[in-house]
Amino acid sequence: MDGAIGEVRRLLASVVGSEIVDSLEDDQLFFNHGVVDSLHLVEIIEGFRSDLGVAVAGQDLSPENFGSISGMARFLKSRR
């Protein structure tokens, strides 16, 4: 598994649970499926900062960056 994909999957699992994350494809848009809500997003953003060392600004919060596992992995790689 790609390093950034694995990191995002671990972070997401800590927020919504590993059973849910294990059922997601990397490109699946999880907001459309009710997997992630706005409160989860706050936890994910905090996890990016505290666990992954990447700050997330308001303009970074787009469906392209935070709508799927692969989108979050691309964002993570672009900030490192």
Contact map, one row per residue, 1 for C-alpha under 8 A:
11101100000000000000000000000000000000000000000000000000000000000000000000000000
11111100000000000000000000000000000000000000000000000000000000000000000000000000
11111110000000000000000000000000000000000000000000000000000000000000000000000000
01111111000000000000000000000000000000000000000000000000000000000000000011011000
11111111100000000000000001000000000000000000000000000000000000000000110010000000
11111111110000000000000000000000000000000000000000000000000000000000000000000000
00111111111000000000000000000000000000000000000000010000000000000000000010000000
00011111111100000000000000000000000000000000000000000000000000000000100110000000
00001111111110000000100000000000000000000000000000000000000000000000100000000000
00000111111111000100000000000000000000000000000000000000000000000000000000000000
00000011111111100000000000000000000000000001001000100000000000000000000000000000
00000001111111111100100000000000000000000001000000000000000000000000000000000000
00000000111111111111100000000000000000000000000000000000000000000000000000000000
00000000011111111100000000000000000000000000000000000000000000000000000000000000
00000000001111111000000000000000000000010011000000000000000000000000000000000000
00000000000111111101100000000000001100010000000000000000000000000000000000000000
00000000000111111111100000000000000000000000000000000000000000000000000000000000
00000000010111011111110000000000000000000000000000000000000000000000000000000000
00000000000010001111111000000000000000000000000000000000000000000000000000000000
00000000000010011111111100000000001000000000000000000000000000000000000000000000
00000000100110011111111100000000000000000000000000000000000000000000000000000000
00000000000000000111111100000000000000000000000000000000000000000000000000000000
00000000000000000011111110000000000000000000000000000000000000000000000000000000
00000000000000000001111111010100000000000000000000000000000000000000000000000000
00000000000000000000001111110000000000000000000000000000000000000000100000000000
00001000000000000000000111110000000000000000000000000000000000000001110000000000
00000000000000000000000011111000000000000000000000000000000000000001111000000000
00000000000000000000000111111100000000000000000000000000000000000001100000000000
00000000000000000000000000111111100000000000000000000000000000000011000000000000
00000000000000000000000100011111111100000000000000000000000000000011000000000000
00000000000000000000000000001111111110000000000000000000000000000010000000000000
00000000000000000000000000001111111000000000000000000000000000000000000000000000
00000000000000000000000000001111111000000000000000000000000000000000000000000000
00000000000000000000000000000111111110000000000000000000000000000000000000000000
00000000000000010001000000000111111110000000000000000000000000000000000000000000
00000000000000010000000000000110011111111000000000000000000000000000000000000000
00000000000000000000000000000010011111111000000000000000000000000000000000000000
00000000000000000000000000000000000111111100000000000000000000000000000000000000
00000000000000000000000000000000000111111110000000000000000000000000000000000000
00000000000000110000000000000000000111111111000000000000000000000000000000000000
00000000000000000000000000000000000111111111100000000000000000000000000000000000
00000000000000000000000000000000000001111111110000000000000000000000000000000000
00000000000000100000000000000000000000111111111000000000000000000000000000000000
00000000001100100000000000000000000000011111111100000000000000000000000000000000
00000000000000000000000000000000000000001111111110000011000000000000000000000000
00000000000000000000000000000000000000000111111111000000000000000000000000000000
00000000001000000000000000000000000000000011111111110000000000000000000000000000
00000000000000000000000000000000000000000001111111111111000000000000000000000000
00000000000000000000000000000000000000000000111111111111000000000000000000000000
00000000000000000000000000000000000000000000011111111100000000000000000000000000
00000000001000000000000000000000000000000000001111111000000000000000000000000000
00000010000000000000000000000000000000000000001111111100000000000000000000000000
00000000000000000000000000000000000000000000000111111110000000000000000000000000
00000000000000000000000000000000000000000000000111011111000000000000000000010011
00000000000000000000000000000000000000000000100110001111100000000000000000000000
00000000000000000000000000000000000000000000100110000111110110000000000000000000
00000000000000000000000000000000000000000000000000000011111110000000000000000000
00000000000000000000000000000000000000000000000000000001111110000000000000000000
00000000000000000000000000000000000000000000000000000000111111000000000000000000
00000000000000000000000000000000000000000000000000000001111111001000000000000000
00000000000000000000000000000000000000000000000000000001111111101100000000000000
00000000000000000000000000000000000000000000000000000000001111111110000000000000
00000000000000000000000000000000000000000000000000000000000011111111001000000000
00000000000000000000000000000000000000000000000000000000000001111111001000000000
00000000000000000000000000000000000000000000000000000000000111111111001101100000
00000000000000000000000000000000000000000000000000000000000011111111101100000000
00000000000000000000000000001110000000000000000000000000000001111111101100000000
00000000000000000000000001111100000000000000000000000000000000111111111100000000
00001001100000000000000011110000000000000000000000000000000000000111111110000000
00001000000000000000000001100000000000000000000000000000000000000001111111000000
00000000000000000000000000100000000000000000000000000000000000111111111111100000
00000001000000000000000000000000000000000000000000000000000000001111111111110000
00011011000000000000000000000000000000000000000000000000000000000000111111111000
00010000000000000000000000000000000000000000000000000000000000001000011111111100
00000000000000000000000000000000000000000000000000000000000000001000001111111110
00010000000000000000000000000000000000000000000000000100000000000000000111111111
00010000000000000000000000000000000000000000000000000000000000000000000011111111
00000000000000000000000000000000000000000000000000000000000000000000000001111111
00000000000000000000000000000000000000000000000000000100000000000000000000111111
00000000000000000000000000000000000000000000000000000100000000000000000000011111
